[in-house]
Amino acid sequence: MMRPTAGVRRAASGWLRLQVEEATMQTPETIDPLWDIDEVSAYLKVPKRTLYRWRTQNYGPRGLRVGRHVRYRRSVVIDWVDLMEHIDDE
């Protein structure tokens, strides 16, 4: 017998039913994708090694750990670039 996982509840009829509120549903258009180090490196046109060094120096776009991998939210990378443009303008 399959055991229900988080967010799944066994209905009285025995069928599994997913309990999701529409307000929390995200469509592919609303999800902020995570970029890997290769995608960020290509977008910024800097070597991957530079991104790793920036992380140790608390510089650059803020990344997050997903297991043993580093991922970056696309919006964070783009916002960081915009911030760097504004700093250069001053």
Backbone hydrogen bonds in HBPLUS format (Angstrom, degrees):
<---DONOR---> <-ACCEPTOR-->    atom                        ^
c    i                          cat <-CA-CA->   ^        H-A-AA   ^      H-
h    n   atom  resd res      DA  || num        DHA   H-A  angle D-A-AA Bond
n    s   type  num  typ     dist DA aas  dist angle  dist       angle   num
A0008-VAL N   A0005-THR O   3.01 MM   3  5.54 149.7  2.10 142.1 141.7     1
A0019-GLN N   A0007-GLY O   3.05 MM  12  5.65 165.5  2.07 156.4 160.6     2
A0009-ARG N   A0017-ARG O   3.18 MM   8  5.71 177.1  2.18 157.2 156.6     3
A0017-ARG N   A0009-ARG O   3.13 MM   8  5.71 163.9  2.16 154.1 159.1     4
A0011-ALA N   A0015-TRP O   2.91 MM   4  5.46 164.7  1.93 162.3 163.8     5
A0014-GLY N   A0011-ALA O   2.87 MM   3  5.36 161.3  1.91 117.0 123.4     6
A0024-THR N   A0021-GLU O   3.10 MM   3  5.70 148.1  2.20 114.8 122.6     7
A0025-MET N   A0022-GLU O   3.13 MM   3  5.11 154.8  2.20 101.7 109.5     8
A0030-THR N   A0027-THR O   2.90 MM   3  5.37 142.0  2.05 114.8 125.3     9
A0074-ARG N   A0033-PRO O   3.04 MM  41  5.91 162.4  2.07 175.8 173.3    10
A0035-TRP N   A0072-TYR O   2.61 MM  37  5.04 170.4  1.62 154.8 156.6    11
A0072-TYR N   A0035-TRP O   2.86 MM  37  5.04 154.9  1.92 144.7 152.6    12
A0040-VAL N   A0036-ASP O   3.12 MM   4  6.45 162.6  2.15 158.4 163.3    13
A0041-SER N   A0037-ILE O   2.91 MM   4  5.94 158.8  1.95 143.6 150.4    14
A0042-ALA N   A0038-ASP O   2.97 MM   4  6.13 156.0  2.03 143.6 149.7    15
A0043-TYR N   A0039-GLU O   2.94 MM   4  6.10 158.5  1.98 144.7 150.9    16
A0044-LEU N   A0040-VAL O   2.88 MM   4  6.02 168.1  1.90 156.9 159.4    17
A0045-LYS N   A0041-SER O   2.80 MM   4  5.55 121.1  2.15 133.1 148.4    18
A0046-VAL N   A0041-SER O   3.15 MM   5  5.22 148.1  2.26 138.6 146.7    19
A0050-THR N   A0047-PRO O   3.03 MM   3  5.31 128.8  2.31 102.3 114.9    20
A0051-LEU N   A0047-PRO O   3.37 MM   4  6.88 152.6  2.45 146.2 152.7    21
A0051-LEU N   A0048-LYS O   3.00 MM   3  5.15 113.7  2.46  99.1 114.8    22
A0052-TYR N   A0048-LYS O   3.01 MM   4  6.41 159.3  2.06 157.3 163.0    23
A0053-ARG N   A0049-ARG O   2.95 MM   4  6.19 155.2  2.01 145.6 152.6    24
A0054-TRP N   A0050-THR O   2.81 MM   4  6.06 161.8  1.84 154.3 159.5    25
A0055-ARG N   A0051-LEU O   3.03 MM   4  6.29 150.7  2.12 144.8 152.2    26
A0056-THR N   A0052-TYR O   3.29 MM   4  6.66 150.4  2.39 143.0 149.6    27
A0056-THR N   A0053-ARG O   3.05 MM   3  5.24 118.3  2.45  99.6 114.3    28
A0057-GLN N   A0053-ARG O   3.10 MM   4  6.40 132.7  2.33 143.0 156.5    29
A0057-GLN N   A0054-TRP O   3.03 MM   3  4.98 131.9  2.27  95.0 108.8    30
A0059-TYR N   A0054-TRP O   2.89 MM   5  4.81 172.1  1.90 142.8 143.9    31
A0058-ASN N   A0055-ARG O   3.28 MM   3  5.09 166.7  2.30 102.3 105.1    32
A0064-LEU N   A0071-ARG O   2.76 MM   7  5.34 158.0  1.80 157.5 164.8    33
A0071-ARG N   A0064-LEU O   2.78 MM   7  5.34 163.6  1.81 158.0 163.8    34
A0066-VAL N   A0069-HIS O   2.78 MM   3  5.20 163.7  1.80 151.4 156.7    35
A0069-HIS N   A0066-VAL O   3.12 MM   3  5.20 163.3  2.15 120.6 122.0    36
A0076-VAL N   A0073-ARG O   3.05 MM   3  5.27 123.2  2.39 101.7 116.0    37
A0077-VAL N   A0073-ARG O   3.15 MM   4  6.53 158.4  2.20 157.6 163.0    38
A0078-ILE N   A0074-ARG O   3.04 MM   4  6.31 167.6  2.06 157.5 160.6    39
A0079-ASP N   A0075-SER O   2.87 MM   4  5.94 158.7  1.92 143.8 150.4    40
A0080-TRP N   A0076-VAL O   2.93 MM   4  6.03 151.0  2.01 142.7 150.5    41
A0081-VAL N   A0077-VAL O   3.06 MM   4  6.36 156.0  2.12 148.5 154.3    42
A0082-ASP N   A0078-ILE O   3.01 MM   4  6.31 160.5  2.05 149.6 154.9    43
A0083-LEU N   A0079-ASP O   2.91 MM   4  6.15 154.0  1.97 146.7 153.9    44
A0084-MET N   A0080-TRP O   2.93 MM   4  6.22 155.0  1.99 148.7 155.3    45
A0085-GLU N   A0081-VAL O   3.00 MM   4  6.32 148.2  2.10 148.0 156.7    46
A0086-HIS N   A0082-ASP O   3.09 MM   4  6.40 155.0  2.16 147.8 153.8    47
A0087-ILE N   A0083-LEU O   2.94 MM   4  6.21 153.8  2.01 150.7 158.2    48
A0088-ASP N   A0084-MET O   3.01 MM   4  6.15 156.4  2.07 143.5 149.6    49
A0089-ASP N   A0085-GLU O   3.06 MM   4  6.28 138.0  2.24 139.1 150.3    50
A0090-GLU N   A0087-ILE O   3.25 MM   3  5.45 143.8  2.39 100.5 110.1    51
